[in-house]
Amino acid sequence: MKKTIFLLCIFLILPVYAADYKSEQLDNSYDHDKWGTSSKCIVKDFRAYRSCFDNTDDNNGDGSPDLWGVPKWVAYEMRRINKSCVSTYERPGVWITDKDLFVQGIMPDDKSYAYPKAFTSSHKDWFSRGHLAMKMHAERMGGSAGWNTHTFYNAVPQRQLFNAGIWLDLEDLTAAWAQKYGAVWIIDGPIFADKSPNAYIGEEGEFPVAIPDAFFKIVIKEGMVTNKPDILAFIYPQVGAGYYEGKPYDHSRYMTSIDEIQKLTGLEFLKNIPAANRKVLIKQNIREVWPADKKDFIKACGRKYNE
């Protein structure tokens, strides 16, 4: 009996390692961070995206290392698929942590996001694990690519109604633009007011994950002239006017410039573009989203459990 209790205690204090990454081969024809994003972070490459995860640097300039438990940004190239639907695959039962980073106190595990059903049922807009690189976008590159989006390299606390509402709608739009224009590049990540978190999720004894105040998303496609791409930039607060009325969403009200995103995050974008062009591009403040046709919205085929 004592042995059973001891084993149970060991099980309860261990981090959630039940799920692990699926083997995948990187596709070097993709350049997920083609346009160049500052990377003072832990960079991790997956088949479908690149993650820049927060490390022990001093994010808010207070002289002490910060551990926020979220990626600074995720970038990915998404291409047109010549199919009528996207095959979807199983997902892990829990999200995957990097064991080494968890032990170092840099990355959370699934427990930080887990709350009792009684709590979440009475708090419908509580924080869920939000993808920065969407699973169905990654599944254009196969089931393993989709599975490997369920990692804390790709997770941020998002209000559930935001995650399943206007943010999802923008994700669907970016996929439609990939169909219409052949390819788009997406860079997105969290924004913290004054570059410092105001609140965290996670109970006592769990990794405290910083709650972003807002999120940015930059969408890029090739332009008519080399090194002069077409760019849309957005900032969405976690809670905003027009979120809860349903479709159609007015994304134009959340459009901004890359320069504004840089000032709010401390990041730099378009670093691979010549300085003269970059100076103009980051100041652009386009106020109209690109068009998309009904045929460009490719839905899921239905879940497929084996590749």
Secondary structure, DSSP 8 states (H G I E B T S, - for coil): -HHHHHHHHHHHHS---S---------TT--TTTT-----SEEEE-SS-EEEE--SS-SSSSSS-----SEEEEEEEEE--SSSEEEE----SS-B--HHHHHTTSS--GGGG---HHHHHH-TT-EEEEESS-HHHHGGG-HHHHHTTSBTTSEEEEEHHHHTTHHHHHHHHHHHHHHHHSEEEEEEEEE-GGGS-S-EE--TTS--EE--SEEEEEEEEEEEETTEEEEEEEEEESS-TTSTT-SS--GGGGB--HHHHHHHH-----TTS-HHHHHHHHH----S-----GGG--EEEEE----
